Amino acid sequence: MISLVVLVVIVALIFGGFYYWARRQGLSTTGQAAGGEHGERRISLLTEAVAYVGVILLLAGGAVAIGQRWNSIPSWGQVGVLAGAAAFFLLIGIVVRRVREPAMQRLAGVVWFLSVACVAGAVWLAWWKAYGSTGPVTVLVGGAVTLYSAVLWLVRRGALQNVALFAGLIVTVLGIVDYAVDIVNGHGGTGSAPAIAGVLPLWAFGLAWAWLGWRRYVEPVWVTIPCGVILALIVPIFAVSHGWGHVGYAIGIATAAAVMAASVPLRNVPLLALGALAMFGYVTSAAVRYLQQSLGYPAALAIAGVLIIGLAVISSRLMRAAHPPEPGQPGAEKPSHAAPPPLPAEPDAGKPSHPDLPKAS
């Protein structure tokens, strides 16, 4: 339970940091839209919270009622229940979207996300009931979720629709790789692919997804960029843990270095933090795995880290000395004495001596 709370807090900090960065860079307008036409909230936070409580109670009651009768429902009736739930949440979102209120728009995004989850469950259950085996079910579920989420994202480019589309593409990539490798190996698509075969496509997809967010092709950018970066930083771990240590560490360290380098021109502190944490994790893990028999190499790494920190501090001071801030900017030195105010001009200095004569230049 504690680990779940910590995970939620970490995810909230990451996406909250990217949201703040996007707002500061002018890449997000959700904050302006949330205030209505005149910048005032028209629905209180309490009203919005009550609406979400209603959704939670609806889910809880429906799940308990269906769960009590699930075994007595015919096979294809179970598929119909999930498909009906998907249609129900879709219709609720359509109705709610007619209300021009940001809080209701967010509620529409939530119920549409639930509709996508029901579609995924309906497709998986339908294949299982029809064929009794997994087979290409991962590809079918991923493809259905991707197409459905893409349509909803085109209608409403919200955060949850972005996440649903991202998850659908991940499932699709994994399903295609797993099924294709199995067919090549002669297993008929019912075995499992090696870890590296799934790591490389997912790593490339994560980088591509982050690039699409950076170019603002897939919005909101404060969701697209961290999702792609986190995926690209995490997937090398699976290569490391499944016998591809050298490849996994090389990909992970190179990706972390690239993320840290990209954070500098973007001035994105959360991106820098992600890259730094990933770099620390991969370098430490590689040192423990390959240098555990000697103290010389770990000591050399520690000394190199101290030197790099010192170099960063010195370079920052040199750049500040070479490019001092302009007066009025943060960090600029205040003048030792105030400049005297300008002398007032004589009252008749600019008046002509005669109405027909021009003013003195």
BELQUIKA-V302990 format. One record per run of one state. SS is the DSSP state (~ for helix, > for strand, _ for the rest). FROM is the first residue (numbers start at 0). LEN is the number of residues. If there is no record, write none. Layout:
BEGIN
<<SS | FROM | LEN> <SS | FROM | LEN>>
END
This chain:
BEGIN
<<_ | 0 | 1> <~ | 1 | 23> <_ | 24 | 5> <~ | 29 | 4> <_ | 33 | 11> <~ | 44 | 24> <_ | 68 | 6> <~ | 74 | 23> <_ | 97 | 4> <~ | 101 | 30> <_ | 131 | 5> <~ | 136 | 19> <_ | 155 | 3> <~ | 158 | 26> <_ | 184 | 10> <~ | 194 | 20> <_ | 214 | 6> <~ | 220 | 14> <_ | 234 | 1> <~ | 235 | 6> <_ | 241 | 3> <~ | 244 | 22> <_ | 266 | 2> <~ | 268 | 22> <_ | 290 | 4> <~ | 294 | 28> <_ | 322 | 39>>
END
